[in-house]
């Protein structure tokens, strides 16, 4: 029947039916080829030619089912890690404080929290033991107790020793301390009667340290100055240039009617300078230029202005002035006596009448 129907088709219909059949075969082959390529791309290794179609189609499907689950796990882990890091970032300050408190607590209860050594440096006249005793520091005192009392401990050292200008307490981790001592330089001597005392650069007189007069260093000697006058002289003296300070030997008080604080400074070059104590720092710097023009031992008087006279001439002026003063006083006394005698005579006449 089918053959009969084919025989009844026209040539054109037969040709068209053959074309449709071939087209269907080509489409089927292309579908098979595309299926093979898809299975090859899903597998890591190339497939063997003996592998059947069912295996090549099932493996990609299984891997496609596993891939989403791994991706989900990775995303979940990443999200959790990020959440933890965000929390840590927000809490870092509190964690740091907690860590510091914990470490500090361990340090406080450990032996390292107690002082192990105390070492003074720069102390030329006081022993390390004397300085340590002045602070009151003892072995096994807590480090923090020393640190918070550094200023008070420094003041104790300065108060205990007149020579000490300053004391700086330093902490050396973990539990060692040192004290940097700075002392006042020695400035000059004070002679009171037959006793000599050392005077520091701040004007302090070391009355507890008598000095042998035969073992004095090359420093000026103030003779019979009061404590106030010593301090005033030292303050001015320490402002002078070293070359002028080195020239001064002895200093005496020579008050006048005009200047009660007039002093005389004997110099190593044979000259003598006379100047008011309160003007010492202002006027004595001119001594160098004046001394250059002097050819003999002279006295440079700086009471009013400045002038120089030979020592002999200046002493003659002083003697003449003293004689005039004595003569004036004698005249005043004579007048007073004459007046008193006149008054007595008048009183006697009045009573006799």
Secondary structure as GFF3:
##gff-version 3
##sequence-region A 1 353
A	DSSP	alpha_helix	2	8	.	.	.	ID=ss1
A	DSSP	alpha_helix	11	42	.	.	.	ID=ss2
A	DSSP	alpha_helix	53	109	.	.	.	ID=ss3
A	DSSP	three_ten_helix	111	113	.	.	.	ID=ss4
A	DSSP	beta_strand	117	121	.	.	.	ID=ss5
A	DSSP	alpha_helix	128	135	.	.	.	ID=ss6
A	DSSP	alpha_helix	143	148	.	.	.	ID=ss7
A	DSSP	alpha_helix	150	160	.	.	.	ID=ss8
A	DSSP	beta_strand	164	172	.	.	.	ID=ss9
A	DSSP	beta_strand	176	183	.	.	.	ID=ss10
A	DSSP	beta_strand	186	192	.	.	.	ID=ss11
A	DSSP	beta_strand	195	200	.	.	.	ID=ss12
A	DSSP	beta_strand	205	211	.	.	.	ID=ss13
A	DSSP	three_ten_helix	213	215	.	.	.	ID=ss14
A	DSSP	beta_strand	221	223	.	.	.	ID=ss15
A	DSSP	alpha_helix	227	237	.	.	.	ID=ss16
A	DSSP	alpha_helix	242	245	.	.	.	ID=ss17
A	DSSP	beta_strand	248	253	.	.	.	ID=ss18
A	DSSP	beta_strand	262	267	.	.	.	ID=ss19
A	DSSP	beta_strand	272	276	.	.	.	ID=ss20
A	DSSP	three_ten_helix	277	279	.	.	.	ID=ss21
A	DSSP	alpha_helix	280	283	.	.	.	ID=ss22
A	DSSP	three_ten_helix	284	286	.	.	.	ID=ss23
A	DSSP	alpha_helix	287	291	.	.	.	ID=ss24
A	DSSP	beta_strand	298	301	.	.	.	ID=ss25
A	DSSP	beta_strand	307	310	.	.	.	ID=ss26
A	DSSP	alpha_helix	311	352	.	.	.	ID=ss27
###
